[in-house]
Amino acid sequence: MPKPHLYLLLGLAAAFGVSYFSDYFNPYYLDVLAGIGINVILAVSLNLVNGYTGQFSLGHAGFMSVGAYLSAAVTIFLGPKFFGDDGGTAFQQGALFFGALIVGGLSAALAGLAVGIPSLRLKGDYLALVTLGFGEIIRVIFQNVEVLGGALGLNGIPPYTTIFWVLAFVAVTVFTVTCLVTSTYGRGFLATHDDEIASEAVGLNTTRYKIVAFVIGAFFAGIAGGLYGHFKMTITPTGFDFTKSIEIVVMVILGGMGNTLGVILAAILLTLLPEVLRPIAEYRMVLYSFLLIVLMIARPQGLFNFKLGKARSA
């Protein structure tokens, strides 16, 4: 059995195991673990765009917001119509939640396609500015849609996100991205990253590869948004602003762009670090920023990108 498939089965088994014994864990630790899982999904999906394909997107929080709002709209507005005010049985709730996550993910993928087709012929700073603008446009739209709560946000979201859903989608996200970039088709992403002109010269449609990466990354960002919304039970437009996009980009850069394992470890570290610094709350963000600066100076190739570090030192 190929390794990615084995890792997928192990990930799903871990999701079942942790969920089964979740009653014996401290709820605080479960909350932190859920936050880690959501950030891993965001970082790994952005790594497909920024790391493996060589683009520079600053709009991942925008895709996350699309998934969060639309999946929440499905469970809030359609759930009672199908299953009544009591929400139905556990199986019905699970089916509704899964459907809502898929709707959120597909909506985010469509948003990724909409922004990708006209903008992915751009490169570098220009692409970053376009994606940044897109993220802000999405935030302002949700801020002015009253049926979705407007500036006050959307409240009363059912608490459907469990540790099983989070860990299961972490396994699926890592499996999908790993299989994609290691496949024959996925070599096109790496070729686009290394040299677009040479790739075009041998017949690769680099724009198509960039759009595919953008759409897949946006889909999983939408899934993460849906998990986040049903985990926090309330979402506001300010929760998906430019700062959130930068936070995800930092995870990718710190873990080593194009290094899935490194990005996962960086997402875990950057989720735990604010929790560790919580006892000194007044200095937490100062120390957090300082540590990031030190890490980027000491390991500009990525904190967990050991292979690249060895190659450079040689």
Backbone torsions as a table, in degrees:
resi	resn	phi	psi	omega
1	MET	NA	130.5	-179.8
2	PRO	-59.9	150.1	-176.0
3	LYS	-58.3	-45.8	-179.4
4	PRO	-56.4	-38.6	179.0
5	HIS	-67.3	-37.7	177.6
6	LEU	-64.7	-42.2	178.5
7	TYR	-64.6	-35.9	177.5
8	LEU	-63.0	-46.2	179.7
9	LEU	-63.6	-40.6	178.0
10	LEU	-65.0	-39.8	178.6
11	GLY	-64.1	-43.2	178.9
12	LEU	-67.5	-37.3	176.9
13	ALA	-64.3	-40.0	177.1
14	ALA	-63.9	-39.1	178.3
15	ALA	-61.6	-44.1	177.5
16	PHE	-63.8	-43.9	-177.1
17	GLY	-64.1	-49.0	-179.6
18	VAL	-64.4	-39.7	179.0
19	SER	-64.7	-39.6	-177.5
20	TYR	-65.4	-37.8	-177.5
21	PHE	-100.2	14.9	-174.8
22	SER	-62.8	-26.1	-179.4
23	ASP	-67.1	-18.1	-178.4
24	TYR	-93.4	-4.5	-178.6
25	PHE	-95.9	154.0	172.9
26	ASN	-64.8	127.3	-178.6
27	PRO	-55.9	-33.0	178.8
28	TYR	-62.3	-43.7	179.8
29	TYR	-65.8	-36.1	177.0
30	LEU	-66.0	-39.1	177.5
31	ASP	-63.0	-43.4	178.5
32	VAL	-64.2	-41.1	179.5
33	LEU	-63.8	-39.4	177.0
34	ALA	-63.8	-42.0	176.9
35	GLY	-62.1	-39.6	177.0
36	ILE	-61.9	-45.7	-178.9
37	GLY	-61.0	-43.8	179.3
38	ILE	-63.2	-41.5	178.6
39	ASN	-67.9	-33.8	176.5
40	VAL	-63.3	-43.7	177.7
41	ILE	-59.8	-45.1	179.8
42	LEU	-63.2	-45.3	-175.6
43	ALA	-69.4	-43.8	-179.2
44	VAL	-65.6	-39.6	178.7
45	SER	-68.1	-38.3	177.1
46	LEU	-70.3	-31.0	179.0
47	ASN	-62.7	-29.7	176.2
48	LEU	-62.0	-36.9	-178.7
49	VAL	-83.6	-55.6	-174.2
50	ASN	-78.5	-37.6	-174.1
51	GLY	-87.0	-58.2	-173.3
52	TYR	-80.2	-33.0	-177.0
53	THR	-98.5	-13.4	173.0
54	GLY	81.3	19.4	175.9
55	GLN	-91.6	177.1	178.3
56	PHE	-136.3	91.2	-177.3
57	SER	-97.0	134.6	175.5
58	LEU	-118.9	22.6	-176.6
59	GLY	-117.9	20.0	-175.3
60	HIS	-64.7	-33.6	178.0
61	ALA	-64.8	-29.0	176.5
62	GLY	-65.0	-44.0	176.6
63	PHE	-65.1	-38.0	177.7
64	MET	-60.9	-41.1	-179.3
65	SER	-66.5	-37.2	177.8
66	VAL	-60.6	-47.1	178.4
67	GLY	-64.0	-40.0	-179.0
68	ALA	-64.2	-48.9	-175.5
69	TYR	-69.6	-44.1	-174.8
70	LEU	-75.1	-35.1	175.7
71	SER	-68.1	-38.5	176.6
72	ALA	-65.1	-37.6	178.4
73	ALA	-62.7	-37.5	179.3
74	VAL	-64.0	-48.5	-176.4
75	THR	-71.8	-32.9	-177.6
76	ILE	-78.0	-45.9	-171.4
77	PHE	-94.2	-32.3	-177.5
78	LEU	-96.6	-28.6	-179.0
79	GLY	-55.5	-52.3	-180.0
80	PRO	-62.2	-30.0	179.6
81	LYS	-69.2	-35.1	-178.5
82	PHE	-85.0	-41.0	-170.2
83	PHE	-119.2	4.2	179.5
84	GLY	82.2	177.9	-176.1
85	ASP	-69.1	-23.7	-179.1
86	ASP	-79.9	-6.6	175.9
87	GLY	86.0	-5.9	178.3
88	GLY	81.2	-169.4	-179.4
89	THR	-76.2	170.8	179.0
90	ALA	-61.5	-38.5	178.6
91	PHE	-64.7	-42.9	179.4
92	GLN	-64.1	-40.4	177.0
93	GLN	-63.2	-41.7	178.2
94	GLY	-63.5	-42.0	178.8
95	ALA	-65.1	-41.3	177.9
96	LEU	-63.0	-44.1	-178.7
97	PHE	-64.9	-43.2	178.6
98	PHE	-61.5	-44.5	177.4
99	GLY	-61.9	-39.8	179.2
100	ALA	-64.6	-40.4	178.1
101	LEU	-63.3	-41.6	179.2
102	ILE	-65.2	-42.0	177.1
103	VAL	-60.3	-45.2	178.7
104	GLY	-62.6	-42.3	179.5
105	GLY	-65.5	-44.2	179.2
106	LEU	-66.3	-37.1	177.2
107	SER	-64.2	-41.5	176.8
108	ALA	-65.6	-37.6	177.7
109	ALA	-63.7	-40.7	176.2
110	LEU	-63.3	-38.6	176.1
111	ALA	-64.4	-39.5	177.0
112	GLY	-63.7	-38.1	176.8
113	LEU	-66.3	-40.9	-178.9
114	ALA	-63.4	-39.3	179.5
115	VAL	-84.7	-24.0	-176.1
116	GLY	-76.5	-42.6	-175.6
117	ILE	-58.8	-48.5	-178.6
118	PRO	-81.1	-18.5	-169.4
119	SER	-109.9	-19.8	-172.0
120	LEU	-79.6	4.0	166.7
121	ARG	-80.3	-11.0	176.2
122	LEU	-83.3	165.4	-178.8
123	LYS	-136.3	158.0	169.2
124	GLY	57.6	-129.6	-175.2
125	ASP	-61.3	-34.4	-178.7
126	TYR	-65.3	-42.7	177.2
127	LEU	-65.3	-40.1	179.1
128	ALA	-60.1	-41.2	-179.7
129	LEU	-67.2	-39.7	180.0
130	VAL	-65.0	-46.4	-179.5
131	THR	-67.2	-34.8	175.7
132	LEU	-63.4	-43.8	177.6
133	GLY	-62.9	-39.3	178.3
134	PHE	-61.2	-45.0	179.8
135	GLY	-59.4	-40.3	179.0
136	GLU	-70.0	-35.8	177.2
137	ILE	-61.9	-45.3	178.9
138	ILE	-61.2	-43.4	-179.6
139	ARG	-61.3	-43.7	-178.9
140	VAL	-67.8	-37.2	178.2
141	ILE	-61.3	-50.1	179.7
142	PHE	-64.4	-30.5	179.8
143	GLN	-67.7	-21.3	-176.1
144	ASN	-112.7	5.4	175.9
145	VAL	-94.1	104.3	-173.2
146	GLU	-66.2	-33.1	-179.0
147	VAL	-64.8	-21.9	176.7
148	LEU	-101.9	19.3	174.4
149	GLY	96.9	-12.8	178.9
150	GLY	60.2	-141.6	-177.5
151	ALA	-67.9	-24.1	-179.7
152	LEU	-77.4	-14.7	178.9
153	GLY	89.3	-179.3	-177.5
154	LEU	-107.9	121.3	-176.6
155	ASN	-113.7	168.3	177.2
156	GLY	74.7	25.6	178.6
157	ILE	-73.6	132.2	-179.5
158	PRO	-60.9	140.7	-178.4
159	PRO	-81.5	64.2	-175.3
160	TYR	-83.0	-20.5	-177.9
161	THR	-70.0	122.0	175.3
162	THR	-119.6	170.8	-179.5
163	ILE	-64.9	-27.7	177.3
164	PHE	-64.7	-48.7	-178.5
165	TRP	-60.2	-42.5	-177.7
166	VAL	-64.0	-52.3	-176.8
167	LEU	-67.0	-34.5	178.4
168	ALA	-64.2	-43.0	-179.9
169	PHE	-74.9	-26.5	170.9
170	VAL	-60.6	-47.9	179.9
171	ALA	-61.3	-43.3	-179.3
172	VAL	-66.1	-40.9	-179.5
173	THR	-64.5	-48.9	180.0
174	VAL	-62.9	-42.0	179.0
175	PHE	-61.1	-47.2	-177.5
176	THR	-63.0	-48.7	-178.4
177	VAL	-65.1	-41.4	-179.9
178	THR	-63.9	-46.9	178.6
179	CYS	-63.2	-37.5	-177.6
180	LEU	-65.3	-48.8	-174.2
181	VAL	-77.3	-19.3	178.6
182	THR	-96.0	-2.7	178.8
183	SER	-81.6	169.6	176.8
184	THR	-61.6	-42.7	177.7
185	TYR	-62.8	-38.5	-176.5
186	GLY	-65.9	-18.3	176.4
187	ARG	-61.3	-23.2	177.1
188	GLY	-65.5	-33.9	176.1
189	PHE	-63.7	-44.6	-178.8
190	LEU	-67.3	-37.9	177.7
191	ALA	-65.4	-39.7	176.9
192	THR	-62.1	-39.8	178.2
193	HIS	-64.9	-42.8	-173.8
194	ASP	-72.9	-47.3	-177.0
195	ASP	-162.1	104.1	-178.2
196	GLU	-66.3	-39.5	-177.0
197	ILE	-65.0	-45.7	178.3
198	ALA	-64.5	-38.3	178.9
199	SER	-63.9	-42.9	177.0
200	GLU	-63.5	-35.7	-177.3
201	ALA	-65.4	-30.3	179.6
202	VAL	-94.9	8.8	171.6
203	GLY	101.7	4.7	178.5
204	LEU	-80.0	136.8	174.6
205	ASN	-88.8	90.2	-173.7
206	THR	-65.1	-32.8	178.7
207	THR	-62.8	-39.9	178.3
208	ARG	-63.8	-42.2	179.2
209	TYR	-62.9	-40.8	179.4
210	LYS	-65.4	-39.0	179.6
211	ILE	-67.3	-42.8	178.9
212	VAL	-60.3	-45.7	178.7
213	ALA	-61.6	-41.0	-179.1
214	PHE	-63.8	-43.6	-177.7
215	VAL	-67.5	-44.7	179.7
216	ILE	-65.3	-43.1	176.9
217	GLY	-60.7	-41.1	179.2
218	ALA	-66.4	-37.2	179.3
219	PHE	-59.0	-49.0	-178.3
220	PHE	-72.2	-28.3	172.8
221	ALA	-64.4	-38.1	176.3
222	GLY	-65.1	-39.4	175.4
223	ILE	-60.5	-45.8	178.9
224	ALA	-61.4	-38.5	177.5
225	GLY	-63.1	-41.3	177.6
226	GLY	-64.5	-41.3	176.3
227	LEU	-63.5	-41.3	-179.3
228	TYR	-63.8	-45.5	-178.5
229	GLY	-62.8	-41.9	-179.7
230	HIS	-82.6	-3.2	173.1
231	PHE	-92.2	-44.7	180.0
232	LYS	-82.6	-22.7	179.5
233	MET	68.5	3.0	173.5
234	THR	-154.7	139.2	179.2
235	ILE	-134.7	146.4	177.5
236	THR	-131.5	154.2	179.1
237	PRO	-59.0	-33.1	-178.1
238	THR	-68.5	-17.3	178.2
239	GLY	-74.9	-8.2	-178.5
240	PHE	-125.1	39.0	-176.6
241	ASP	-87.6	-170.4	-178.0
242	PHE	-56.9	-36.1	-178.9
243	THR	-61.2	-39.0	179.3
244	LYS	-64.9	-41.2	178.0
245	SER	-62.7	-42.2	179.0
246	ILE	-62.7	-39.5	179.3
247	GLU	-59.3	-41.5	179.9
248	ILE	-70.2	-40.7	178.9
249	VAL	-61.6	-39.8	179.4
250	VAL	-61.3	-39.3	177.9
251	MET	-60.2	-42.1	-178.8
252	VAL	-67.8	-45.1	-178.0
253	ILE	-67.0	-43.8	-178.1
254	LEU	-66.0	-36.3	179.9
255	GLY	-76.2	-18.1	-176.8
256	GLY	103.7	108.6	-175.7
257	MET	-63.6	131.2	-176.9
258	GLY	83.0	15.8	-179.1
259	ASN	-127.1	98.0	-173.5
260	THR	-61.8	-46.5	-179.7
261	LEU	-62.4	-42.5	178.7
262	GLY	-62.5	-40.1	179.0
263	VAL	-65.2	-38.9	177.4
264	ILE	-62.1	-46.9	-180.0
265	LEU	-63.5	-38.7	178.3
266	ALA	-65.9	-39.5	177.8
267	ALA	-63.1	-40.0	177.5
268	ILE	-63.9	-46.6	-178.0
269	LEU	-62.3	-46.7	-175.3
270	LEU	-76.1	-13.7	171.6
271	THR	-84.5	-37.3	-179.0
272	LEU	-77.6	-31.6	-173.8
273	LEU	-58.1	-47.5	177.1
274	PRO	-61.6	-31.8	178.5
275	GLU	-69.4	-39.2	178.5
276	VAL	-65.2	-35.7	-177.8
277	LEU	-86.5	2.0	-177.1
278	ARG	-59.4	-34.9	178.7
279	PRO	-60.1	-24.9	176.3
280	ILE	-113.0	60.9	-171.0
281	ALA	-57.0	-36.6	-176.0
282	GLU	-68.6	-22.1	179.2
283	TYR	-111.6	6.3	-171.4
284	ARG	-61.0	-50.2	-176.5
285	MET	-69.2	-31.1	177.0
286	VAL	-65.1	-49.0	179.1
287	LEU	-65.5	-38.8	178.9
288	TYR	-60.0	-47.4	179.6
289	SER	-65.9	-40.9	-179.9
290	PHE	-62.8	-44.2	179.5
291	LEU	-63.0	-38.0	177.4
292	LEU	-63.8	-41.5	179.0
293	ILE	-62.9	-45.0	180.0
294	VAL	-62.4	-43.4	-178.7
295	LEU	-64.8	-39.7	-179.2
296	MET	-71.0	-30.8	176.2
297	ILE	-73.3	-42.8	-177.2
298	ALA	-75.2	-34.2	-178.2
299	ARG	-132.5	70.0	-177.5
300	PRO	-63.3	-23.7	178.7
301	GLN	-81.3	-2.5	-178.8
302	GLY	116.3	135.5	-174.9
303	LEU	-62.6	-34.9	-174.6
304	PHE	-112.0	15.1	179.8
305	ASN	-93.4	71.5	-172.7
306	PHE	-69.1	-36.0	-179.9
307	LYS	-62.3	-44.3	179.1
308	LEU	-65.7	-38.0	179.3
309	GLY	-63.2	-40.7	178.8
310	LYS	-65.8	-38.4	-179.1
311	ALA	-64.7	-39.0	-178.4
312	ARG	-72.7	-37.8	-179.1
313	SER	-69.5	-27.1	178.5
314	ALA	-72.5	NA	NA
